[in-house]
Amino acid sequence: MKVLITSGGTEEPLDGVRYITNFSTGRTGAGLAAYLAAKGSDVVLLHGYHAVLPRTATPGTTYGDITLIPYRTFSDLDKRLQDILKNDQTIDTVIHLAAVSDYSPESIETPDGKSVPAGVQGKLSSESETMIVRLRRNHKILKRIREYACGGGIILVGFKLTNTTDPDEQNQAVQALLHSGICDLLVHNDLGEIGAGAEDFHHAASIYDADGNLLSHTKTKQQLFQQLYTHICQLKRRLHP
């Protein structure tokens, strides 16, 4: 099995020193990559620039059976994902775990009416009392992964993070994504059930199939890795008996 995992968070630049990002550390993706490699899988880990990596691995290198490829912005992630899937037809499973920015900064406006493109080199002055950041919406990478794979019969695993204590709201978010028919498997986490900085404990997750059936509920990252590997293998056997 050859697996492509996206992990970590995007960084969307405001200027040469500031950027917008999210809470993702990449720790789960790094752990999953190490687990799958230990099971004999050939793994490509497309990781955020500041994401946690498997053990002492160095970005841009091959670490055991894990090839490490860094990205920084939404555009970086999108382009590198396209290139990898276009050029490597041996990848049969994609696990899209990266926390991707829904919006990227387009321009920044100051009270005096000046507007500069976001991401300019240097550092914007901090003298202004207010600034307006204009954002543009990004497309959903998850919806395009099969297209990037040139119609190949990949197994696609998506991740959905919610942040609500309402079980109905959680379920609606999960089912909405499943009903789109994008994923073969979907892993749901809620932010309130993830332990801060936890390596393994207090990391609850639920795994669903494409029909919305709950396959497994796990409580730790290790359980998640084990169950996800099991369900991927079962799905591969059904698709390619």
Secondary structure, DSSP 8 states (H G I E B T S, - for coil): -EEEEEESB--EESSSS-EE--S--SHHHHHHHHHHHHTT-EEEEEEETT---STT--TTSEETTEEEEEE-SHHHHHHHHHHHHHH-TT--EEEE--B--SEEEEEEE-TTS-EEETT-SS---S--S--EEEEEE---GGGGHHHHTTT---EEEEEEEE--S-HHHHHHHHHHHHHTT--SEEEEEEGGGB-TT-SSSSB-EEEEETTS-EEEEESSHHHHHHHHHHHHHHHHHHH--
